[in-house]
Amino acid sequence: MKYRVHRFDLRMTTDQSKLELFLNSLEGEVVAIIPNVTPVPATFVNFLLIVEKLG
Protein backbone atom coordinates (compact mmCIF):
# COMPACT_ATOMS: atom_id res chain seq x y z
CA MET A 1 0.00 0.00 0.00
CA LYS A 2 1.06 3.55 -0.67
CA TYR A 3 0.12 6.52 1.46
CA ARG A 4 0.09 10.24 0.79
CA VAL A 5 0.15 12.90 3.51
CA HIS A 6 -1.49 16.24 2.78
CA ARG A 7 -1.10 19.43 4.80
CA PHE A 8 -4.31 21.48 4.91
CA ASP A 9 -3.96 25.00 6.35
CA LEU A 10 -7.17 26.30 7.86
CA ARG A 11 -9.02 28.53 10.27
CA MET A 12 -11.44 26.36 12.19
CA THR A 13 -14.12 29.04 12.28
CA THR A 14 -14.30 29.76 8.54
CA ASP A 15 -12.91 26.90 6.44
CA GLN A 16 -15.43 24.12 6.94
CA SER A 17 -16.63 24.17 3.32
CA LYS A 18 -13.04 24.24 1.98
CA LEU A 19 -12.18 21.19 4.08
CA GLU A 20 -15.31 19.40 2.86
CA LEU A 21 -14.41 20.10 -0.79
CA PHE A 22 -10.84 18.94 -0.23
CA LEU A 23 -11.87 15.68 1.45
CA ASN A 24 -14.42 14.92 -1.27
CA SER A 25 -11.76 15.49 -3.97
CA LEU A 26 -9.41 12.83 -2.61
CA GLU A 27 -9.19 9.65 -4.68
CA GLY A 28 -8.08 7.27 -1.93
CA GLU A 29 -9.33 6.41 1.53
CA VAL A 30 -8.76 8.83 4.42
CA VAL A 31 -6.91 6.91 7.13
CA ALA A 32 -6.30 9.69 9.66
CA ILE A 33 -6.77 13.40 10.23
CA ILE A 34 -4.19 14.82 12.63
CA PRO A 35 -4.70 18.39 13.91
CA ASN A 36 -1.80 20.65 14.84
CA VAL A 37 -2.93 22.32 18.06
CA THR A 38 -1.13 25.47 19.21
CA PRO A 39 -1.26 25.94 22.98
CA VAL A 40 -0.10 29.56 23.32
CA PRO A 41 -1.51 32.25 23.57
CA ALA A 42 -4.91 30.72 22.76
CA THR A 43 -5.57 27.13 21.80
CA PHE A 44 -6.48 26.68 18.13
CA VAL A 45 -5.83 24.41 15.15
CA ASN A 46 -3.81 26.03 12.38
CA PHE A 47 -3.40 23.05 10.05
CA LEU A 48 -4.36 19.40 9.58
CA LEU A 49 -2.29 16.50 8.33
CA ILE A 50 -4.53 14.21 6.31
CA VAL A 51 -3.26 10.69 5.58
CA GLU A 52 -4.67 9.18 2.40
CA LYS A 53 -4.33 5.49 1.53
CA LEU A 54 -3.93 5.00 -2.21
CA GLY A 55 -5.30 1.86 -3.83
PDB file of N, CA, C and O in Angstrom, chain B, residues numbered from 101:
ATOM      1  N   MET B 101       0.835  -1.190   0.000  1.00  0.00           N
ATOM      2  CA  MET B 101       0.000   0.000   0.000  1.00  0.00           C
ATOM      3  C   MET B 101       0.879   1.252   0.000  1.00  0.00           C
ATOM      4  O   MET B 101       1.958   1.280   0.590  1.00  0.00           O
ATOM      5  N   LYS B 102       0.390   2.259  -0.666  1.00  0.00           N
ATOM      6  CA  LYS B 102       1.058   3.555  -0.666  1.00  0.00           C
ATOM      7  C   LYS B 102       0.171   4.550   0.059  1.00  0.00           C
ATOM      8  O   LYS B 102      -1.057   4.469   0.026  1.00  0.00           O
ATOM      9  N   TYR B 103       0.831   5.483   0.709  1.00  0.00           N
ATOM     10  CA  TYR B 103       0.119   6.522   1.456  1.00  0.00           C
ATOM     11  C   TYR B 103       0.602   7.885   0.992  1.00  0.00           C
ATOM     12  O   TYR B 103       1.745   8.037   0.561  1.00  0.00           O
ATOM     13  N   ARG B 104      -0.262   8.856   1.084  1.00  0.00           N
ATOM     14  CA  ARG B 104       0.089  10.237   0.788  1.00  0.00           C
ATOM     15  C   ARG B 104      -0.364  11.077   1.974  1.00  0.00           C
ATOM     16  O   ARG B 104      -1.462  10.888   2.495  1.00  0.00           O
ATOM     17  N   VAL B 105       0.488  12.008   2.397  1.00  0.00           N
ATOM     18  CA  VAL B 105       0.151  12.896   3.513  1.00  0.00           C
ATOM     19  C   VAL B 105      -0.024  14.305   2.956  1.00  0.00           C
ATOM     20  O   VAL B 105       0.865  14.839   2.292  1.00  0.00           O
ATOM     21  N   HIS B 106      -1.170  14.891   3.232  1.00  0.00           N
ATOM     22  CA  HIS B 106      -1.488  16.240   2.780  1.00  0.00           C
ATOM     23  C   HIS B 106      -1.482  17.177   3.981  1.00  0.00           C
ATOM     24  O   HIS B 106      -1.914  16.803   5.071  1.00  0.00           O
ATOM     25  N   ARG B 107      -0.994  18.386   3.778  1.00  0.00           N
ATOM     26  CA  ARG B 107      -1.100  19.428   4.803  1.00  0.00           C
ATOM     27  C   ARG B 107      -2.200  20.380   4.347  1.00  0.00           C
ATOM     28  O   ARG B 107      -2.172  20.888   3.226  1.00  0.00           O
ATOM     29  N   PHE B 108      -3.171  20.615   5.233  1.00  0.00           N
ATOM     30  CA  PHE B 108      -4.306  21.483   4.909  1.00  0.00           C
ATOM     31  C   PHE B 108      -4.332  22.617   5.928  1.00  0.00           C
ATOM     32  O   PHE B 108      -4.707  22.417   7.083  1.00  0.00           O
ATOM     33  N   ASP B 109      -3.930  23.815   5.488  1.00  0.00           N
ATOM     34  CA  ASP B 109      -3.956  24.998   6.353  1.00  0.00           C
ATOM     35  C   ASP B 109      -5.395  25.494   6.470  1.00  0.00           C
ATOM     36  O   ASP B 109      -6.126  25.533   5.481  1.00  0.00           O
ATOM     37  N   LEU B 110      -5.794  25.872   7.678  1.00  0.00           N
ATOM     38  CA  LEU B 110      -7.172  26.303   7.857  1.00  0.00           C
ATOM     39  C   LEU B 110      -7.353  27.174   9.091  1.00  0.00           C
ATOM     40  O   LEU B 110      -6.516  27.224   9.992  1.00  0.00           O
ATOM     41  N   ARG B 111      -8.480  27.850   9.080  1.00  0.00           N
ATOM     42  CA  ARG B 111      -9.019  28.526  10.269  1.00  0.00           C
ATOM     43  C   ARG B 111     -10.284  27.773  10.615  1.00  0.00           C
ATOM     44  O   ARG B 111     -11.200  27.683   9.798  1.00  0.00           O
ATOM     45  N   MET B 112     -10.342  27.236  11.808  1.00  0.00           N
ATOM     46  CA  MET B 112     -11.440  26.359  12.193  1.00  0.00           C
ATOM     47  C   MET B 112     -12.807  27.040  12.116  1.00  0.00           C
ATOM     48  O   MET B 112     -13.824  26.372  11.926  1.00  0.00           O
ATOM     49  N   THR B 113     -12.832  28.342  12.260  1.00  0.00           N
ATOM     50  CA  THR B 113     -14.120  29.041  12.283  1.00  0.00           C
ATOM     51  C   THR B 113     -14.670  29.354  10.896  1.00  0.00           C
ATOM     52  O   THR B 113     -15.860  29.640  10.763  1.00  0.00           O
ATOM     53  N   THR B 114     -13.828  29.306   9.854  1.00  0.00           N
ATOM     54  CA  THR B 114     -14.297  29.757   8.544  1.00  0.00           C
ATOM     55  C   THR B 114     -14.088  28.779   7.394  1.00  0.00           C
ATOM     56  O   THR B 114     -14.658  28.982   6.323  1.00  0.00           O
ATOM     57  N   ASP B 115     -13.301  27.737   7.572  1.00  0.00           N
ATOM     58  CA  ASP B 115     -12.909  26.902   6.437  1.00  0.00           C
ATOM     59  C   ASP B 115     -13.582  25.537   6.375  1.00  0.00           C
ATOM     60  O   ASP B 115     -13.031  24.608   5.784  1.00  0.00           O
ATOM     61  N   GLN B 116     -14.738  25.402   6.960  1.00  0.00           N
ATOM     62  CA  GLN B 116     -15.431  24.116   6.943  1.00  0.00           C
ATOM     63  C   GLN B 116     -15.753  23.670   5.510  1.00  0.00           C
ATOM     64  O   GLN B 116     -15.532  22.508   5.168  1.00  0.00           O
ATOM     65  N   SER B 117     -16.256  24.551   4.692  1.00  0.00           N
ATOM     66  CA  SER B 117     -16.627  24.174   3.324  1.00  0.00           C
ATOM     67  C   SER B 117     -15.397  23.846   2.484  1.00  0.00           C
ATOM     68  O   SER B 117     -15.458  22.956   1.637  1.00  0.00           O
ATOM     69  N   LYS B 118     -14.272  24.551   2.701  1.00  0.00           N
ATOM     70  CA  LYS B 118     -13.039  24.242   1.976  1.00  0.00           C
ATOM     71  C   LYS B 118     -12.523  22.858   2.351  1.00  0.00           C
ATOM     72  O   LYS B 118     -12.056  22.113   1.489  1.00  0.00           O
ATOM     73  N   LEU B 119     -12.606  22.512   3.630  1.00  0.00           N
ATOM     74  CA  LEU B 119     -12.184  21.185   4.077  1.00  0.00           C
ATOM     75  C   LEU B 119     -13.080  20.111   3.468  1.00  0.00           C
ATOM     76  O   LEU B 119     -12.593  19.071   3.026  1.00  0.00           O
ATOM     77  N   GLU B 120     -14.373  20.359   3.445  1.00  0.00           N
ATOM     78  CA  GLU B 120     -15.307  19.399   2.859  1.00  0.00           C
ATOM     79  C   GLU B 120     -14.999  19.162   1.384  1.00  0.00           C
ATOM     80  O   GLU B 120     -14.981  18.017   0.935  1.00  0.00           O
ATOM     81  N   LEU B 121     -14.758  20.231   0.626  1.00  0.00           N
ATOM     82  CA  LEU B 121     -14.413  20.096  -0.792  1.00  0.00           C
ATOM     83  C   LEU B 121     -13.105  19.328  -0.971  1.00  0.00           C
ATOM     84  O   LEU B 121     -12.995  18.484  -1.860  1.00  0.00           O
ATOM     85  N   PHE B 122     -12.119  19.619  -0.131  1.00  0.00           N
ATOM     86  CA  PHE B 122     -10.836  18.935  -0.227  1.00  0.00           C
ATOM     87  C   PHE B 122     -10.985  17.443   0.040  1.00  0.00           C
ATOM     88  O   PHE B 122     -10.459  16.623  -0.713  1.00  0.00           O
ATOM     89  N   LEU B 123     -11.698  17.085   1.108  1.00  0.00           N
ATOM     90  CA  LEU B 123     -11.869  15.675   1.451  1.00  0.00           C
ATOM     91  C   LEU B 123     -12.637  14.930   0.357  1.00  0.00           C
ATOM     92  O   LEU B 123     -12.304  13.788   0.038  1.00  0.00           O
ATOM     93  N   ASN B 124     -13.644  15.555  -0.209  1.00  0.00           N
ATOM     94  CA  ASN B 124     -14.417  14.916  -1.274  1.00  0.00           C
ATOM     95  C   ASN B 124     -13.629  14.782  -2.574  1.00  0.00           C
ATOM     96  O   ASN B 124     -13.983  13.963  -3.423  1.00  0.00           O
ATOM     97  N   SER B 125     -12.568  15.569  -2.745  1.00  0.00           N
ATOM     98  CA  SER B 125     -11.764  15.494  -3.969  1.00  0.00           C
ATOM     99  C   SER B 125     -10.672  14.420  -3.898  1.00  0.00           C
ATOM    100  O   SER B 125     -10.045  14.119  -4.913  1.00  0.00           O
ATOM    101  N   LEU B 126     -10.440  13.850  -2.737  1.00  0.00           N
ATOM    102  CA  LEU B 126      -9.406  12.825  -2.608  1.00  0.00           C
ATOM    103  C   LEU B 126      -9.843  11.551  -3.315  1.00  0.00           C
ATOM    104  O   LEU B 126     -11.019  11.189  -3.298  1.00  0.00           O
ATOM    105  N   GLU B 127      -8.882  10.875  -3.937  1.00  0.00           N
ATOM    106  CA  GLU B 127      -9.185   9.652  -4.677  1.00  0.00           C
ATOM    107  C   GLU B 127      -9.123   8.417  -3.797  1.00  0.00           C
ATOM    108  O   GLU B 127      -9.858   7.457  -4.029  1.00  0.00           O
ATOM    109  N   GLY B 128      -8.251   8.426  -2.784  1.00  0.00           N
ATOM    110  CA  GLY B 128      -8.076   7.270  -1.926  1.00  0.00           C
ATOM    111  C   GLY B 128      -8.951   7.334  -0.688  1.00  0.00           C
ATOM    112  O   GLY B 128      -9.904   8.109  -0.605  1.00  0.00           O
ATOM    113  N   GLU B 129      -8.594   6.493   0.268  1.00  0.00           N
ATOM    114  CA  GLU B 129      -9.329   6.410   1.533  1.00  0.00           C
ATOM    115  C   GLU B 129      -8.608   7.237   2.596  1.00  0.00           C
ATOM    116  O   GLU B 129      -7.390   7.136   2.739  1.00  0.00           O
ATOM    117  N   VAL B 130      -9.347   8.045   3.334  1.00  0.00           N
ATOM    118  CA  VAL B 130      -8.758   8.829   4.419  1.00  0.00           C
ATOM    119  C   VAL B 130      -8.535   7.905   5.607  1.00  0.00           C
ATOM    120  O   VAL B 130      -9.475   7.306   6.129  1.00  0.00           O
ATOM    121  N   VAL B 131      -7.272   7.797   6.031  1.00  0.00           N
ATOM    122  CA  VAL B 131      -6.907   6.914   7.130  1.00  0.00           C
ATOM    123  C   VAL B 131      -6.900   7.672   8.450  1.00  0.00           C
ATOM    124  O   VAL B 131      -7.338   7.151   9.475  1.00  0.00           O
ATOM    125  N   ALA B 132      -6.399   8.912   8.421  1.00  0.00           N
ATOM    126  CA  ALA B 132      -6.299   9.692   9.656  1.00  0.00           C
ATOM    127  C   ALA B 132      -6.323  11.172   9.330  1.00  0.00           C
ATOM    128  O   ALA B 132      -5.889  11.602   8.262  1.00  0.00           O
ATOM    129  N   ILE B 133      -6.840  11.940  10.276  1.00  0.00           N
ATOM    130  CA  ILE B 133      -6.772  13.398  10.229  1.00  0.00           C
ATOM    131  C   ILE B 133      -6.146  13.831  11.545  1.00  0.00           C
ATOM    132  O   ILE B 133      -6.703  13.604  12.619  1.00  0.00           O
ATOM    133  N   ILE B 134      -4.963  14.468  11.444  1.00  0.00           N
ATOM    134  CA  ILE B 134      -4.192  14.821  12.633  1.00  0.00           C
ATOM    135  C   ILE B 134      -4.135  16.343  12.742  1.00  0.00           C
ATOM    136  O   ILE B 134      -3.531  16.991  11.886  1.00  0.00           O
ATOM    137  N   PRO B 135      -4.739  16.925  13.759  1.00  0.00           N
ATOM    138  CA  PRO B 135      -4.700  18.387  13.915  1.00  0.00           C
ATOM    139  C   PRO B 135      -3.404  18.846  14.579  1.00  0.00           C
ATOM    140  O   PRO B 135      -2.862  18.162  15.447  1.00  0.00           O
ATOM    141  N   ASN B 136      -2.920  20.004  14.162  1.00  0.00           N
ATOM    142  CA  ASN B 136      -1.802  20.650  14.841  1.00  0.00           C
ATOM    143  C   ASN B 136      -2.397  21.704  15.768  1.00  0.00           C
ATOM    144  O   ASN B 136      -2.916  22.725  15.317  1.00  0.00           O
ATOM    145  N   VAL B 137      -2.315  21.443  17.062  1.00  0.00           N
ATOM    146  CA  VAL B 137      -2.928  22.318  18.061  1.00  0.00           C
ATOM    147  C   VAL B 137      -1.853  23.205  18.669  1.00  0.00           C
ATOM    148  O   VAL B 137      -0.848  22.710  19.178  1.00  0.00           O
ATOM    149  N   THR B 138      -2.066  24.523  18.617  1.00  0.00           N
ATOM    150  CA  THR B 138      -1.128  25.466  19.212  1.00  0.00           C
ATOM    151  C   THR B 138      -1.617  25.852  20.602  1.00  0.00           C
ATOM    152  O   THR B 138      -2.752  26.307  20.746  1.00  0.00           O
ATOM    153  N   PRO B 139      -0.798  25.684  21.614  1.00  0.00           N
ATOM    154  CA  PRO B 139      -1.258  25.935  22.981  1.00  0.00           C
ATOM    155  C   PRO B 139      -1.160  27.383  23.454  1.00  0.00           C
ATOM    156  O   PRO B 139      -1.826  27.754  24.421  1.00  0.00           O
ATOM    157  N   VAL B 140      -0.343  28.210  22.795  1.00  0.00           N
ATOM    158  CA  VAL B 140      -0.095  29.556  23.319  1.00  0.00           C
ATOM    159  C   VAL B 140      -0.302  30.566  22.209  1.00  0.00           C
ATOM    160  O   VAL B 140       0.101  30.251  21.089  1.00  0.00           O
ATOM    161  N   PRO B 141      -0.865  31.711  22.382  1.00  0.00           N
ATOM    162  CA  PRO B 141      -1.509  32.247  23.571  1.00  0.00           C
ATOM    163  C   PRO B 141      -2.930  31.727  23.750  1.00  0.00           C
ATOM    164  O   PRO B 141      -3.444  31.697  24.868  1.00  0.00           O
ATOM    165  N   ALA B 142      -3.575  31.313  22.642  1.00  0.00           N
ATOM    166  CA  ALA B 142      -4.906  30.719  22.756  1.00  0.00           C
ATOM    167  C   ALA B 142      -4.872  29.400  21.982  1.00  0.00           C
ATOM    168  O   ALA B 142      -4.198  29.295  20.958  1.00  0.00           O
ATOM    169  N   THR B 143      -5.578  28.428  22.456  1.00  0.00           N
ATOM    170  CA  THR B 143      -5.574  27.126  21.803  1.00  0.00           C
ATOM    171  C   THR B 143      -6.398  27.169  20.524  1.00  0.00           C
ATOM    172  O   THR B 143      -7.568  27.551  20.545  1.00  0.00           O
ATOM    173  N   PHE B 144      -5.781  26.774  19.403  1.00  0.00           N
ATOM    174  CA  PHE B 144      -6.482  26.684  18.132  1.00  0.00           C
ATOM    175  C   PHE B 144      -5.754  25.717  17.213  1.00  0.00           C
ATOM    176  O   PHE B 144      -4.603  25.360  17.464  1.00  0.00           O
ATOM    177  N   VAL B 145      -6.418  25.298  16.159  1.00  0.00           N
ATOM    178  CA  VAL B 145      -5.834  24.407  15.154  1.00  0.00           C
ATOM    179  C   VAL B 145      -5.478  25.252  13.944  1.00  0.00           C
ATOM    180  O   VAL B 145      -6.342  25.931  13.388  1.00  0.00           O
ATOM    181  N   ASN B 146      -4.205  25.222  13.523  1.00  0.00           N
ATOM    182  CA  ASN B 146      -3.808  26.029  12.377  1.00  0.00           C
ATOM    183  C   ASN B 146      -3.609  25.211  11.106  1.00  0.00           C
ATOM    184  O   ASN B 146      -3.632  25.771  10.009  1.00  0.00           O
ATOM    185  N   PHE B 147      -3.414  23.890  11.229  1.00  0.00           N
ATOM    186  CA  PHE B 147      -3.404  23.047  10.049  1.00  0.00           C
ATOM    187  C   PHE B 147      -3.709  21.606  10.426  1.00  0.00           C
ATOM    188  O   PHE B 147      -3.611  21.212  11.588  1.00  0.00           O
ATOM    189  N   LEU B 148      -4.085  20.824   9.407  1.00  0.00           N
ATOM    190  CA  LEU B 148      -4.362  19.404   9.577  1.00  0.00           C
ATOM    191  C   LEU B 148      -3.403  18.617   8.701  1.00  0.00           C
ATOM    192  O   LEU B 148      -3.063  19.053   7.600  1.00  0.00           O
ATOM    193  N   LEU B 149      -2.968  17.467   9.181  1.00  0.00           N
ATOM    194  CA  LEU B 149      -2.289  16.496   8.327  1.00  0.00           C
ATOM    195  C   LEU B 149      -3.325  15.424   8.016  1.00  0.00           C
ATOM    196  O   LEU B 149      -3.924  14.842   8.921  1.00  0.00           O
ATOM    197  N   ILE B 150      -3.527  15.174   6.742  1.00  0.00           N
ATOM    198  CA  ILE B 150      -4.528  14.209   6.311  1.00  0.00           C
ATOM    199  C   ILE B 150      -3.790  13.074   5.605  1.00  0.00           C
ATOM    200  O   ILE B 150      -3.114  13.293   4.600  1.00  0.00           O
ATOM    201  N   VAL B 151      -3.925  11.863   6.138  1.00  0.00           N
ATOM    202  CA  VAL B 151      -3.259  10.691   5.584  1.00  0.00           C
ATOM    203  C   VAL B 151      -4.246   9.980   4.678  1.00  0.00           C
ATOM    204  O   VAL B 151      -5.334   9.589   5.099  1.00  0.00           O
ATOM    205  N   GLU B 152      -3.838   9.819   3.412  1.00  0.00           N
ATOM    206  CA  GLU B 152      -4.671   9.184   2.399  1.00  0.00           C
ATOM    207  C   GLU B 152      -4.029   7.869   1.976  1.00  0.00           C
ATOM    208  O   GLU B 152      -2.840   7.832   1.660  1.00  0.00           O
ATOM    209  N   LYS B 153      -4.797   6.809   1.968  1.00  0.00           N
ATOM    210  CA  LYS B 153      -4.329   5.495   1.525  1.00  0.00           C
ATOM    211  C   LYS B 153      -4.709   5.326   0.070  1.00  0.00           C
ATOM    212  O   LYS B 153      -5.886   5.370  -0.286  1.00  0.00           O
ATOM    213  N   LEU B 154      -3.698   5.131  -0.773  1.00  0.00           N
ATOM    214  CA  LEU B 154      -3.932   4.999  -2.207  1.00  0.00           C
ATOM    215  C   LEU B 154      -4.093   3.533  -2.570  1.00  0.00           C
ATOM    216  O   LEU B 154      -3.383   2.678  -2.039  1.00  0.00           O
ATOM    217  N   GLY B 155      -5.019   3.238  -3.470  1.00  0.00           N
ATOM    218  CA  GLY B 155      -5.305   1.863  -3.832  1.00  0.00           C
ATOM    219  C   GLY B 155      -4.539   1.390  -4.953  1.00  0.00           C
ATOM    220  O   GLY B 155      -4.688   0.238  -5.361  1.00  0.00           O
TER     221      GLY B 155
END
